[in-house]
Amino acid sequence: MKIPFTKMHGLGNNYIYIDGFQFEIKEDKIPEVSKEISNVNTGIGSDGLIMVLPSKIADVRMRIFNKDGSEAMNCGNGLRSVAKFAFEHGYVQSTEFQIEAKSGVVNATVQLNNDETVDSITIDMGPPILEREKIPMKTEQGNPHERVIAESFEVEGEEYSATAVSMGNPHIIFYVEDIEKAPIHAIGPLVTDDSRFPEGVNVEFVQVINEREIIFRVWERGSGITQACGTGACAAVVSSVLNGYVNKGQEVTVHLDGGDLWISWLDNGHVLMRGPAVTVAEGVFWS
Ligand SMILES: N[C@@H](CCC[C@H](N)C(=O)O)C(=O)O
């Protein structure tokens, strides 16, 4: 099968985008294609595969598959890239439109440069999900309806303080004093598959610089270490409000390995994410 593709990234979090308006991959083949295409040695090399599709309930639909072939509910960097892709391909006619993800429909706004090229994209990610059972996180330790904030979380005999947030997909956030010393390789792969998270979890480490700035690193469920995670950065800002490190309603700059995102948890409960998306290649993949 010859698959036309576009490679895009949001702060280095890179996916192979397939234009589902023009090209179809059979449903049962998509996870395998995601694994194949993501392989840096025998494929193209990426954090996964994203399908840009027509939607019955929004202007465009995103489906995101991790490197290991698992389908995820949401992807922040993917949403910004899908917004740019849909706008540039004429699948949407205005700079404000809606994108359907597996976790729900979000509003996207494309900011243009003077020459009408796409500068940045803002996504209203909607409200975070904070109830333990909805993250989903098992309830042995607490009330299923309570929030999981600075809770003791043991990994291999070590105690950590953890906050859990879902942005449509699950995230666990650990605070560290020095991001360079975050035990990402040591506990990332263990925590992502921890049985306390029945669907797995994206694992994030955060160093707070001040009320307006945090540093962030991630071990993503299904893909491992990536340069950035948009939903993770949103979850980290929500977590930082819940832990009293930053203020609700104020924009926080999140420094990720691949660059910066600007995120606010608004007083209306929604999380706004602003940042770039970049197209780096187009071609045909032989599967
Ligand atoms: N990189 C993404 C999130 C991709 C999905 C995630 N690995 C999951 O399994 O939930 C982002 O930018 O949000």
The ligand as an ORCA input file, in Angstrom:
! r2SCAN-3c Opt
* xyz 0 1
  N       1.565     13.979     22.642
  C       0.222     14.155     22.930
  C      -0.530     13.065     23.639
  C      -0.564     11.765     22.838
  C      -1.387     10.659     23.472
  C      -0.828     10.120     24.757
  N       0.440      9.471     24.586
  C      -1.836      9.141     25.388
  O      -1.704      7.922     25.207
  O      -2.744      9.605     26.053
  C      -0.164     15.566     23.306
  O       0.456     16.491     22.743
  O      -1.102     15.768     24.057
*
